[in-house]
């Protein structure tokens, strides 16, 4: 079985690989990361934009695969959050006909970082601008979440959680 992941980011590819390795149905799948060539819209600022980004990534790389995975992280408004926003990760699995969605846990960026993202920077740029990393693309490494949680969770694990939630649909087809 050939599965495409709509990214070259190792945290996304490994998130899919790690989850599928634990599944009888998908454990022997060939998993290939492909540049999704998605429209650049900056860091998503609504849940709808984040879902659309994940779906676009999955659909753009489906060609020749049995399944494709798109993973996108972004903000969404939450009135009672200190910054007014939470950050989450969405996984969209595309089977050629329909999408199967899952969402990882959400957390709040530092208020100053949220302000930088809302002003147009992506997460890596904002985290670096705040002096919290020297890494150019922290989202391709352990992620800012690794720093914020003092090593308790990394970006690969967040991606795994989103993948697990989306996979529920495929593992329980009689319910969906």
Secondary structure, 3 states (H helix, E strand, C coil): CEEEECCCCHHHHHHHHHHHCCCCCCCCCEEEECCCCCCCCCCECCHHHHHHHHHHHHHHCCCCCCEEEEEEEEEEECCCCCCCEEEEEEEEEECCCCEEEEECCCECCCHHHHHHHHCCCCHHHHHHHCCCCCCCCHHHCCCHHHHHCCCCCCHHHHHHHHHHHHHHHHHCHHHC
